[in-house]
Amino acid sequence: MSSEDAIRARVRRVIERSGRSQAAFARVIELEPTKLSKALAGTRRFTPLELALIAEQGQTSTDWLLHGSQERPSLAARAHDLDTIEATPRAYRRAEELDEVYDTLAAAGFAREAPRLPYVRSSGRMVDQGAALATRALDFVAASGARSDVVEDLPDTVERVFGTDVGIEDLPGFDGLAWCRNGFRLLLISNGTSWTRQRYTIAHELGHVLAGDAQDLRVDLDVMTPSAEHAQTEMRANAFAAAFLMPAGMITSRWHGVDESHFARLVGELRVSPSALAWRLLNLGLVTTVQRAHLGSIALWECAERGSWLDSYRALTRNQSEIRRPGLLSREALRAFEDGSVSARVAARVLDILPETLLPTSPPHDEADGSVENDLTFAP
């Protein structure tokens, strides 16, 4: 059986499972019945958009229609809660949904070329592996632009440099997850935690992606409490996050002895928590255990006040619950929709909005002269 024959057979199976006739199924996906009949007969090919609509209506994926494989990453929990799947069904479903959109876009010819990633050595201590990987990752960032991008816009930097989508969404019950499959790399972060924790979680999950730990779905209920089973990979991810957000060279060149005001300013410059920076200073041999405990106990707002970055602190805290849709996938989906390659429903799934929001509204009517304006307007 040829690949085209196999696709037609799988489409027929979807139609049969729907309980509708071919004509009725065609109407549901807004396709002319004659076009569906010709495609099933082999006298024309299904378009990427048609396959996407068939997959959506049949509650399957374009990947299965094209290849017969509905492979999905399995859930590999890295948290203290053994009921991770039950605790994070919404996050898991969201990751699957975005992966299916990526498959649809790939079938429509909008597949991205995943950039090369830094290499991590597989020997030595996990802490050293994480630190070395962070150094190489920062070299990648430097080669693409300014180091300050990690501080000013971490999600955008991760997307631009490492080709990994970052979504910050209303997903309670966990800190973050990493998902890698067939070129699609995704970090989903909960917006229900503080902005310092969100930044640390992004870096932590990126560490898993770069180290190759996220070939299966990886979920963190609590990035601060790794499970015993995955303690080694968690150790590497934590070491990566610390070194990526708080580079050793930058800190050692700036640290001139224990001074609370200086410490407070450095917290603001790096946009990390006082506890994280205090531990980093201890691990770099720049403070004692007692000094680490004292510095780490200073409240974040107090660091902002002492370090003269109170306005930034207030803005970051005020906006920490904002939703951020995956940037790369959102732009690709909108381009494909504007090109006519996918339906509004595909783009709407990424943006989590109603498809009607993307469709043109009726042209405004000028009651004075009875004319209709030619330009279409779009719903906000």
DRENFIMI-663824 format. One line per field, with one value per residue (C-alpha): residue in one letter; chain; x, y, z. Coordinates in Angstrom, 1 decimal. Each point is the difference from the previous one (the first is absolute). Layout:
res: A:...
chain: A:...
px: X:...
py: Y:...
pz: Z:...
***
This chain:
res: M:S:S:E:D:A:I:R:A:R:V:R:R:V:I:E:R:S:G:R:S:Q:A:A:F:A:R:V:I:E:L:E:P:T:K:L:S:K:A:L:A:G:T:R:R:F:T:P:L:E:L:A:L:I:A:E:Q:G:Q:T:S:T:D:W:L:L:H:G:S:Q:E:R:P:S:L:A:A:R:A:H:D:L:D:T:I:E:A:T:P:R:A:Y:R:R:A:E:E:L:D:E:V:Y:D:T:L:A:A:A:G:F:A:R:E:A:P:R:L:P:Y:V:R:S:S:G:R:M:V:D:Q:G:A:A:L:A:T:R:A:L:D:F:V:A:A:S:G:A:R:S:D:V:V:E:D:L:P:D:T:V:E:R:V:F:G:T:D:V:G:I:E:D:L:P:G:F:D:G:L:A:W:C:R:N:G:F:R:L:L:L:I:S:N:G:T:S:W:T:R:Q:R:Y:T:I:A:H:E:L:G:H:V:L:A:G:D:A:Q:D:L:R:V:D:L:D:V:M:T:P:S:A:E:H:A:Q:T:E:M:R:A:N:A:F:A:A:A:F:L:M:P:A:G:M:I:T:S:R:W:H:G:V:D:E:S:H:F:A:R:L:V:G:E:L:R:V:S:P:S:A:L:A:W:R:L:L:N:L:G:L:V:T:T:V:Q:R:A:H:L:G:S:I:A:L:W:E:C:A:E:R:G:S:W:L:D:S:Y:R:A:L:T:R:N:Q:S:E:I:R:R:P:G:L:L:S:R:E:A:L:R:A:F:E:D:G:S:V:S:A:R:V:A:A:R:V:L:D:I:L:P:E:T:L:L:P:T:S:P:P:H:D:E:A:D:G:S:V:E:N:D:L:T:F:A:P
chain: A:A:A:A:A:A:A:A:A:A:A:A:A:A:A:A:A:A:A:A:A:A:A:A:A:A:A:A:A:A:A:A:A:A:A:A:A:A:A:A:A:A:A:A:A:A:A:A:A:A:A:A:A:A:A:A:A:A:A:A:A:A:A:A:A:A:A:A:A:A:A:A:A:A:A:A:A:A:A:A:A:A:A:A:A:A:A:A:A:A:A:A:A:A:A:A:A:A:A:A:A:A:A:A:A:A:A:A:A:A:A:A:A:A:A:A:A:A:A:A:A:A:A:A:A:A:A:A:A:A:A:A:A:A:A:A:A:A:A:A:A:A:A:A:A:A:A:A:A:A:A:A:A:A:A:A:A:A:A:A:A:A:A:A:A:A:A:A:A:A:A:A:A:A:A:A:A:A:A:A:A:A:A:A:A:A:A:A:A:A:A:A:A:A:A:A:A:A:A:A:A:A:A:A:A:A:A:A:A:A:A:A:A:A:A:A:A:A:A:A:A:A:A:A:A:A:A:A:A:A:A:A:A:A:A:A:A:A:A:A:A:A:A:A:A:A:A:A:A:A:A:A:A:A:A:A:A:A:A:A:A:A:A:A:A:A:A:A:A:A:A:A:A:A:A:A:A:A:A:A:A:A:A:A:A:A:A:A:A:A:A:A:A:A:A:A:A:A:A:A:A:A:A:A:A:A:A:A:A:A:A:A:A:A:A:A:A:A:A:A:A:A:A:A:A:A:A:A:A:A:A:A:A:A:A:A:A:A:A:A:A:A:A:A:A:A:A:A:A:A:A:A:A:A:A:A:A:A:A:A:A:A:A:A:A:A:A:A:A:A:A:A:A:A:A:A:A:A:A:A
px: 0.0:1.4:0.2:-2.9:-2.1:0.8:-1.1:-3.3:-0.6:0.6:-2.4:-2.6:0.5:-0.5:-3.2:-1.3:0.7:-1.9:-3.2:-0.7:-0.3:2.8:-2.3:-0.9:3.6:1.1:-2.6:1.2:3.6:-1.3:1.3:-2.0:-1.2:1.3:3.5:-0.1:-1.2:2.7:2.7:-1.2:-0.1:3.6:-0.8:1.2:2.2:-1.1:1.4:1.8:-2.9:-2.5:2.0:0.2:-3.8:-0.5:2.4:-1.7:-3.5:1.1:1.8:3.3:3.2:1.3:3.0:-2.2:-1.8:3.3:2.2:-2.3:1.9:-1.6:3.2:-0.2:2.6:-0.7:-0.3:3.2:-0.7:2.8:-1.8:-0.7:-3.7:-0.5:-3.4:1.6:-2.3:-3.1:1.4:0.9:-2.5:-0.6:3.7:0.4:-3.0:1.3:3.4:-1.7:-2.2:3.0:1.9:-2.9:-0.1:3.7:-0.7:-2.7:2.3:2.7:-2.5:-0.9:3.7:0.6:2.5:2.8:3.6:1.1:3.3:3.0:0.2:3.0:1.6:0.3:2.7:-1.2:2.8:0.9:-2.2:-3.5:0.6:3.1:-2.0:-2.7:2.5:1.9:-3.3:-1.0:3.3:-0.5:-3.6:1.1:2.5:-2.9:-1.9:3.0:0.5:-3.7:-0.1:0.5:0.4:-2.5:-2.8:0.1:-0.9:-2.3:-2.1:0.9:-3.0:0.8:3.7:-0.8:-2.2:2.4:3.2:-1.1:-3.1:-2.0:-3.5:-0.8:-3.5:-1.0:-3.6:-2.6:0.9:-0.3:1.5:3.6:3.0:0.8:0.5:2.2:-1.2:2.2:-1.3:0.9:1.6:-2.6:1.5:-2.3:0.2:-3.3:0.3:-2.7:-0.9:-1.1:3.5:2.2:1.9:3.4:-1.3:-1.3:3.4:1.7:-2.5:0.6:3.7:-0.4:-2.2:2.3:2.8:-2.0:-0.6:3.7:1.2:-2.4:-2.1:-3.2:-0.4:-2.9:-2.4:1.6:-2.2:1.2:-2.6:2.7:3.4:1.3:-0.9:1.5:-1.0:2.5:-0.5:1.2:2.3:3.0:-1.7:-1.7:3.4:1.3:-3.0:0.3:3.7:-0.7:-2.7:2.2:3.0:-2.2:-1.8:2.9:3.3:3.0:2.3:-2.5:-0.5:3.6:1.0:-2.7:0.2:2.2:-0.9:-3.1:-2.1:-3.8:-0.5:2.3:-1.8:-3.4:1.1:1.3:-3.3:-1.7:2.6:-0.3:-3.8:0.3:-1.1:2.2:0.1:1.2:2.7:1.2:0.3:1.9:2.5:0.5:0.6:2.5:1.9:-0.8:-1.9:-0.1:-2.9:-1.0:0.1:-2.0:-2.8:-0.1:0.0:-2.5:-2.4:-0.3:-3.4:-0.2:-1.9:2.7:2.7:-1.9:-0.2:3.7:1.2:-2.0:-2.1:-3.3:-1.9:1.2:-0.9:-3.5:-0.5:1.3:-2.2:-3.0:0.4:1.2:-3.5:-0.1:-0.7:2.7:-0.9:2.8:1.6:1.4:-3.0:-2.4:1.8:0.2:-3.7:-1.0:2.2:-1.5:-3.6:0.7:1.4:-3.1:1.9:-1.9:-3.3:-0.7:-0.6:3.6:1.4:-2.7:1.2:3.4:-1.3:-2.8:-2.6:-3.2:0.6:-2.6:2.4:2.3:-2.7:-1.0:-3.1:-2.8:1.0:-1.4:-3.1:-0.3:-3.7:0.3:0.6:-0.7:3.6:2.2:3.6:2.4:2.6:-0.6:0.5:1.1:-1.5:2.4
py: 0.0:3.4:2.9:1.7:-3.2:-0.2:3.6:-0.6:-3.2:1.9:2.8:-2.6:-1.4:3.5:0.4:-3.4:0.7:3.3:-1.8:2.4:-0.5:1.3:2.9:0.9:-0.2:2.2:2.6:-0.1:0.9:2.5:-1.9:-0.6:-3.6:-0.6:1.1:-2.5:-2.8:0.8:0.0:-3.4:-1.4:1.1:2.5:2.9:0.4:1.3:3.4:0.6:2.2:-2.8:-2.5:2.4:0.4:-3.7:-0.7:2.6:-1.3:-3.6:0.8:-1.3:1.6:0.9:-2.1:-3.1:0.8:0.5:-2.8:-2.2:0.9:1.8:0.0:2.3:0.5:-2.0:1.6:-0.2:1.7:1.7:1.1:-1.1:-0.6:-3.4:1.1:2.4:-0.9:0.5:3.3:1.5:-1.3:3.5:0.6:-3.4:0.7:3.4:-1.4:-2.7:2.7:2.2:-3.1:-0.8:3.5:-0.3:-3.2:1.8:2.9:-2.5:-1.8:3.4:0.8:2.2:-2.2:1.8:-0.9:-0.8:1.8:-1.8:-0.4:0.1:-3.4:-1.3:-2.5:-3.2:-0.5:1.5:1.3:1.2:3.4:0.5:-1.2:2.6:2.8:-0.9:-0.2:3.5:1.4:-1.3:1.1:3.6:-0.1:-0.7:2.9:2.3:-1.1:0.9:3.4:1.5:-1.8:2.4:-1.7:-2.8:2.5:2.3:-2.6:-3.6:-1.7:1.9:-0.9:-3.7:0.0:2.0:-1.7:-3.6:-0.3:-1.0:1.4:1.5:0.3:1.5:-0.9:-0.5:-3.6:-0.6:-2.9:0.0:2.2:-1.0:-2.6:-0.8:-1.7:-1.1:-1.9:0.0:3.4:1.6:1.3:1.5:1.4:0.6:2.0:0.7:3.7:-0.8:0.4:3.0:1.6:-1.2:-3.6:0.2:1.2:-2.8:-2.6:1.1:-0.4:-3.3:-1.4:1.3:-1.9:-3.2:0.8:0.7:-3.0:-2.3:-0.9:1.2:-2.5:-1.2:2.5:1.3:1.6:1.9:0.5:1.7:0.9:0.4:-3.6:-2.5:-3.6:-2.6:-2.0:2.9:1.7:-0.2:1.7:2.5:0.8:0.8:2.1:2.0:0.5:1.1:2.5:1.5:0.4:1.3:2.6:0.9:-0.4:-0.7:2.4:2.9:-0.6:-0.5:3.2:2.0:-1.4:2.0:-1.4:-0.5:3.2:-0.1:3.0:-1.5:-3.4:1.7:1.8:-3.3:-1.7:2.6:-0.1:-3.7:-0.2:-3.0:-0.6:0.9:-3.7:-1.1:2.7:-0.8:-3.7:0.9:2.1:-2.8:-2.6:2.4:0.3:3.7:-0.2:-2.2:-2.2:2.5:2.9:-2.0:-0.6:3.7:1.3:-2.5:1.0:3.6:0.5:0.7:3.3:1.0:-0.7:2.2:2.8:-0.2:-0.6:3.0:-2.1:0.2:1.2:-3.0:-2.3:1.4:-0.3:-3.6:-1.0:1.7:-1.8:-3.4:-1.6:1.1:-2.6:-0.5:-2.3:-2.0:2.6:-2.0:-2.2:3.0:1.8:-3.1:-0.7:3.5:0.1:-3.3:1.3:3.2:-2.1:-2.1:-3.2:-0.7:1.0:2.6:-2.8:-1.1:3.4:0.5:-3.1:1.4:3.4:-1.6:2.2:-0.5:-0.6:2.7:2.6:-0.5:0.0:3.2:1.7:1.3:3.2:3.1:1.4:3.8:0.7:3.5:-1.1:-3.7:-0.9:-2.7:0.7:-2.3:-0.5:-2.9:0.5:-2.7:-0.7:1.0
pz: 0.0:-1.0:2.5:-1.8:0.2:3.7:0.6:-1.8:2.0:3.3:-1.1:-0.8:3.5:1.6:-2.0:1.0:3.7:-0.3:-0.9:-2.8:-3.7:-2.3:-1.0:3.5:1.2:-2.9:1.0:3.7:-1.1:-2.6:-3.0:-3.2:0.0:-3.5:1.0:2.9:-2.3:-2.6:2.7:1.4:-3.5:-0.7:-2.8:2.1:3.1:3.4:0.7:3.4:1.1:-0.8:1.9:3.0:0.0:-0.3:2.9:2.1:-0.7:0.5:3.3:-1.3:-1.4:-3.4:0.9:0.2:-3.2:-1.8:1.5:2.1:3.1:2.9:2.0:3.1:2.6:3.1:3.4:2.1:3.3:1.8:3.1:3.5:-0.8:-1.5:-1.4:-2.5:-2.9:2.1:1.5:-3.4:-2.6:-1.3:-0.6:-1.7:-2.2:-0.9:-1.0:-2.2:-1.6:-0.9:-1.3:-2.3:-1.3:-0.8:-1.9:-2.0:-0.8:-1.1:-2.3:-1.5:-0.8:3.0:1.9:1.6:-0.2:3.5:0.8:1.2:3.8:2.3:0.7:3.5:1.0:1.6:2.4:3.3:2.8:-0.9:1.6:-2.2:-3.1:0.7:0.5:-3.2:-2.0:1.3:-1.1:-3.5:0.0:1.0:-2.9:-2.3:1.4:-0.3:-3.6:-0.8:1.8:3.4:3.3:1.5:-1.9:2.5:2.7:-2.0:-1.9:0.9:-1.8:-3.3:0.3:0.5:-3.1:-2.2:1.0:0.7:-2.2:3.1:0.5:3.4:1.3:3.3:0.6:2.7:0.8:3.8:1.8:-1.3:-0.7:-3.6:-2.6:-3.0:-3.1:-3.0:-3.0:-3.7:0.0:2.3:3.2:2.6:3.5:1.8:3.2:2.6:0.5:3.6:1.5:0.6:-2.9:1.5:0.2:-3.6:-1.3:2.0:-1.3:-3.6:0.4:1.8:-2.8:-2.7:1.7:-0.4:-3.7:-0.7:1.9:-1.8:3.1:-1.6:-2.8:2.0:1.6:3.2:2.7:3.1:2.7:2.1:-1.4:3.5:1.0:-2.4:0.3:1.1:-3.3:-2.2:2.5:-2.4:-2.9:2.3:1.5:-3.5:-0.9:3.2:-0.6:-3.5:1.1:2.7:-2.4:-2.9:2.0:2.2:-2.0:2.1:-1.9:0.4:3.7:1.0:-1.9:1.8:3.5:2.4:3.3:2.1:-0.3:0.3:-2.3:-2.7:0.4:-0.4:-3.2:-1.4:0.7:-2.1:-2.8:-0.4:0.8:2.3:3.5:3.0:1.0:-3.5:-0.1:3.5:-0.8:-3.2:1.9:2.5:-2.8:-1.6:3.3:0.4:3.3:3.0:1.1:2.6:-2.5:-2.5:2.6:0.9:-3.6:-1.1:2.7:-1.3:-1.5:-3.8:0.5:2.5:-2.6:-2.4:2.5:1.0:-3.5:-1.5:-2.4:1.7:-3.1:-2.0:2.9:0.1:-3.8:0.0:2.9:-1.5:-3.3:1.2:-0.6:-3.6:-2.7:-2.7:-2.9:-1.7:-2.2:-2.8:-0.5:0.2:-2.7:-2.2:0.5:-0.9:-3.1:-1.1:0.6:-1.9:-2.8:-0.1:0.8:3.3:1.4:2.7:2.4:-0.2:0.8:2.7:1.8:0.5:1.1:2.1:-1.5:-1.9:-3.8:-0.7:1.4:-3.0:-2.6:-1.9:1.2:-2.2:-1.8:1.7:-1.7:-0.5:0.6:-1.4:-3.6:0.2:-1.0:1.4:0.8:-2.0:2.7:2.3:3.7:2.5:3.4:2.8
***
